[in-house]
Amino acid sequence: EGCMVKNENRMDSSGLLRHWSLYGRCDDTCVWSQDDCLAGEAWYPATHSYYNTASKECTCDVVQVGACKNPKNKYSCGISSFSCDEFSTYISARDLKGMAGAPDCRLCMPVTPSSVGSGF
């Protein structure tokens, strides 16, 4: 069984009530941590009043993360360089977005009615 971000007490698209773990932003970009902010960007932690509406919340499915690229040009998603082995190079989420053929790495997959299980 894989790792999952626990969700409860918030209505999702399938009508189930869940509570989503929230993450911060660098200006208007949802990020894993404040370390992902570029110079000059404002950091808004998840508890900031900026998150008053659900459409502005940074849930795991909208937090883009980077990836490790191995010598054979294969990618594996990861949140930092510590996710990579000694043969791989870490590529930040921002750099990954502009690369042809790179994966769309997210902290978690979007919740859809077909992906909802009873383990939440």
N, C-alpha and C positions, 0 to 999 in steps of 0.2 A: 504494500500500500504506500502511495506517495505522500509527500508532505502537503498539507492543505492549510489555507488561512481560514480560521474559524469565523463563521458568519451567523449571526442570529439577531432577531428583533428589528428588521427593516424589510419593507415590502420590496421584493425583487420583481423582475418582469414576468415571472410565473405566478405571482400572487402570494408567494410565501413570505412570511415575516422574518427578516434577518437583521443582524447588526454587523455592519461592515467595518473592518479595521481600516483606519484612515492613515494617509501618508501626507507629507508636506509638499510644498511647491516652491520652485524657483521662478519668480514672476508668474507666468501662466503655464509652466510646465510641471507636471506631477513627477516627483522624483523619490528615489529610495531614501536619500539622506541629504542634509544640508551641504555635504561635501560635493554634491553633484551640481551646485550652483556655479555659474560663471561669474567672473569679476563684474561687479556692478549690478547683479541681479538681487532682488529682494527675496529673502527667505520667509515663507509663511508656514509655520508648523501646523500640523493637523488640528490643533486645538484653537487656532486663530479664528476670529470672527468672520474671516473671509469665506468660511465654509458654511454660511447660513443656509444656502440652498443646495439641494441634492445634486443639481447639475454641476456644481463647482467642487464637489468632493473628490478627493484623490483616493479612490479605492484601488486595490491591488490590480484589477484588470485594466486600469489606465496608466499605471506606473510602468513606464518603459525602462528596461534595464539593459546593460551591455551584454557582451558575449566574449568568450574565449575562442580564438581562432588558432587551430593547430597547423603544423607545417604542411598538412595535406589540404589546407583551405577548408576544413570542416569546422563548423561553429557549434558551440554549446552555450546556452544562455547562462549568465551569471551576474551577480550584483556588484562585484568588484574584482580587482586583480587577484585577490585571495581565492577566487573561485577557479583559477586557472592552474594547470600543472606547469612544470618548469619548461615544457616545450611549446607552450601556447602563449599567445599575446592577447592581452585584454584590450577590448575596444569599447569605449564608453557608449552609452545609449545614444547620445547626440551624434557621435561619429558614425555609429551603426546605421542610423536613419538615412544617411546619405550614400551608403554603399550599395552598389548593385549586387543582387544575389544574397544579401545578408538577411537573416531571419528577423521577424518582428518579435522581439523578446519582451515579455511582460512579466511582472512579478507573479501573476496568476492568470489563468484563462478566464474569459468572461463567463459569468453564470448564465446558462440558458436552461429552459425547462427540462431538456433532455440530460443536462449534466448535474441536475440536482439530485442528491442521494439522501438517504435517511440518516447519514452520519453527522449532520450538522447539529 
